[in-house]
Amino acid sequence: MFRKLRRKFQPNPLDSLLKKAKEKGQKRFLLGWNRGLGDIALGLYAINHRIRSYIPGAKITYLIRPNLKDGFSLLEDIEVIPAPGWARGKDYDLQKTLNDLQINPRRFDVMIEKPDPTYWVQWQRGTLTPKLKWDSAHDDLVEEFSLSEKFTYIGCQPIAETNYGLWRNWPIGRYEELFERLDEKKNTKMILFGFDPHPKFSHECVIDLRGKTNLFQLISIIKNRLSTFIGLDSGVLSMAYYLDEVFPLKVISLWADPNHGILKQNVASPNPKLEHIPLISARRDLSSLPVDEVWRHLSI
């Protein structure tokens, strides 16, 4: 409670830093980032926006773990430096990493080791719409997966795959029930996204692409094949929701706690053809959300 009150009345740390940088004529920023994919849209987009609102022409560079590189490419006008050896959840030292990479720290005027978008840019909620750019050259990647257009495709990420918040996940038994129903729809397939191919599903409708796509391939499939995406509070949901492209997509998002992710951001998708249906469970317990509630929104 005391921490929240202190933050409420203290100057915003990012704004204070940027005011000083402006006074000194500093324009070259380095930020470290080793957290989640979803924060690229939900937090770092706003930090970039804030930096440039104070300092037009600012040069922004991110030092990141390598597997975030594709996600960061969806942000405009930034430089990215992958840091070999960085892993999610592991602490890092910005100065040491630069030394290891033989990069002179003097390339940068301001180094921000651990940005805190949850606090620094909370002003953005309900105000700023994140927009992730898409290179149309990646659209053809969908063709690598032989997804015939004669089927209707639904996509989902069965497990949120975050380091915290098991409450984010819909019980596996609910997916089993949903897939059993879809098996009866011979013209409909369910594509599974994610990194970890567990648990296994043996249903006829399932096309399991977990661990078989990079981010560009995944987005290309969502953009060019899916009619519907069933999303948990995860980076994949944020990427799909904030993609600054025009294409038809129904997004059914599942929530135990609406004070997170795209619901907390509280702005419409930049895609005018995206239809968003958030389903919020009772008692912060996704197991209370029945399959019937999801099924009736599938329109199949």
N, C-alpha and C positions, 0 to 999 in steps of 0.2 A: 504493500500500500504506500509506504513512504517513498519507494522508488518511483512509483507512478506519479505521485504528487510532485516530486522533485523534477521529473521530466516535464511535467505540465507547465511549470513556471520557469524552468531554466531555458536559456537560448538553445535553439536547435544546433547540435554540434556541426552538422554539415554546413548549415548556413553561416555559422561563425567562421568555419574554415574557409569557405568560399569568399567571404567578405575580406578576410586577410589576404587571400591569394590575389584577389582583384586589386587591392591596394598596392601589392608588391609587383603587379604585372606578371604574375605567374600563370602559365597556360598549359603546362605539360603535367598531366595527372597519371599516376599509376595506382591501380587498385588491385588488391589480392582477392581471389574468390575461389573457395573450395567447397561451397555448399551445393544446394540442389539446383536441378535444371529449371524447375518452375519459377525460381526466384529471378531468373533472367528477365522474364516478362513482368513478374509481380513486384520486383524491387529495383533491379538494376536499370531497367528502362527509365524509371522515374529519377534515379540518381543521375543518369546521363543528362536527362532533361533539365534537372536542377543545375548541374554544373554549367551547361550551355546557356541557361537563362541568366546566370551571373556573369559568365565569361564567354561571350561569343567567340567562336574560333578556337575553343579549347581543344587540345589534343588528348584523347582519353585512351589509355592502354590498360588492359587487364592481364594479370598474371594468374593463370588458371591451371587446374588439373587437365590433362590432355583430353579426357573423354567428354569434356564440356565444349570443345572447340566448335563442333557443328552447331550447337545451340547458340553460342555467342555470334556465329556468323549471321544470325537473324537480326542482330542489332546493327543499326546503320552507323557508319563513320567512326568505327573504333578499331584499334589494333589489339591483337591477342597474342600473348606469349605463353605457349604451353610449358608447364614445369614438370619434367619427368620426375617420377617419384612421389608426386603429390597424390594423395588418396582421400576420398571423402571421409570426413570425421577425424582426420589426422591433423594435428597442429602443424603450423609452418612458420618460417621466419623469412619475411620478404627480403631483407637485406642479404641474408645468407644465400637465398635462392638466386638472387641476381649475381652474387659473386660466383656461385657454382656454374651459372650460365655464361659467365664472363661478360656480363652486361654492366656498363658503367652506370651507377645510380644517378650520376649527374645528367643523364638523359631526361630526368624527370624533376620538375619543380616541387611537386607535392606527391608524397607517397602515403596512401591510405591502406594500412595493412589489413584491417578487418572491418569493412563497411557494415553498417547496421541498418538495412532498409526498413525493417519493421518499425524502428523508432524514427530514423532520419527523414523518411518520406511518407509518413502516415497521412500527411495532408492530401496525398494523391487519391485517397479512397473516395469514390463517388465523383471524382473530378477528372482524372487523367486516364485516357484509354491507351493502354500499351498497344503498340503496333509492331508486329514482327514481319520483316520483309522476307519475301520468298523469291528465289531465283527460278524462273520458269524452265530453265534447263534441266531441273530435277524432276519435272513432271513425268518424263519418260521412264523414271526408275520403277514405276508401278508395273511396267511390262516384264520385269525380271521375275515376277511371281505367278505368271500364268493364271490370272484371276479373270475368268471368262465373264463377259458382260451379260451373259444370260442369267446369272444369279443376282439376287439381292444380297448385299454384304452389310453386315453389322460388325462393328469392332468393339473390343473392350480390353481393358487392362485388368486382369483378375486380382492382382495384388498391387498395392500402391508402391511398394518397393522403396519406402523411405526408412530412415534410421530411427524414426520415432513415430508414435501414434498408431498402434495396432487398431485403434478404433476407426481408422480410416477405411478398413477393409470390410467388404461384404462377405458373409460366411461362404465358404466353398460349397456347402450344401445348396445354397441359393443358386449358384451358377449351375450346379448339376441339374437342378430342377428346370432352370431356364433352358439349358441346352437340350434336355429331353423334349421339351415342348417344340424347340426349333427343329429337332430331328424329324418331326412330322411335317414340317414345311420343306418340301423337297427342293424348292427353288431358292432357299435362303441359307447362307453360310455365315458362321461366326468366326471372325479373325481375332486371334489373341495376340496382344502386344505386350512387350516387357523384355526384361533381360533374363530372368530366371525361368527355365522351362518346367517349373514345379509349382503346384501339383500337376500331374498328368490328367488329361481328359480324353476319353475314348469315344466321344460322341461323333456320329457321322457328320454332323453339321460343322464341326470344329476344324478350322485351318490354323494350326499353331505356329505362329511366326515368332514366338518368344526366343530371343537370343539370335535371331536370324536376320534382323534388319538393323541398319544404322538409322540415325534420326531422319536423314533426308529421305530414305526409302519409306520409313514409317509415315512421314507426313505426306509423301506422294500417294501412298495407298489411301490414307484418310481423305485427301483432297479429291482424288480421281476415281475412287471405287465405292467408298462407304455411303450408304444412305443414312446411317445412324451410328453414333459413337456413344457407348456407355462408359462414362468416366468416373473414376474415383478422384479424390483430391490429390493430384500428382502432377509432375512435370509434363507428362503427355497431354493431360487435359488442358493445362495452361497454354501449351504450344498450339494445340488445335483451336482453342477458343480465341486466341489473340493473333492468329495468322491474318495478315492484312491482305486478304485475297477475297474474291467474290466467287463462291461456289455453294451449292445447296448442301446443307448438313444439319441433321437433327442431333443435338447433344443432350443426352440424359445423364445428368450428374447425380451421384449418390453421396449423401452427406450425413455424418453423425454429428458434426459441429459446423454450423453455417458461418462461424466467425473465423473462417480460414479461406485461403485460396481465392478463386475467382469470385466467390460470393462476398468475401470481405472487400475485395476491390470494388465491387458494386457499380460496374459500368457495363454497357452493352459491348458485344463483340464488334470489332471493326468490320467484320464480314456481315453485310446486310441480309444475306441469305441463310445465316445460321439461326436455327431455332433452338433456344435453350430451355430445357425442362429440368429444373433442380428438384430432386426428391429428398426431403429432409426427414430423417428417422426420429422416432420418439426417444427421449431419455438418453441422448448421446450414445445410442446403441444401434448400429446399422443392422444387427440381426432382427430388429423389430420392423425392418422394411421388407414387405412380402414381395414375392416374385410377381404376383398379380398386379402390383402397382407399376412395376417396370413393364410388364407385358402389355398392358393396355395403352402404353405410349409408343409401342413399336410400330403400330400401323402396318402390320403384315398379314 
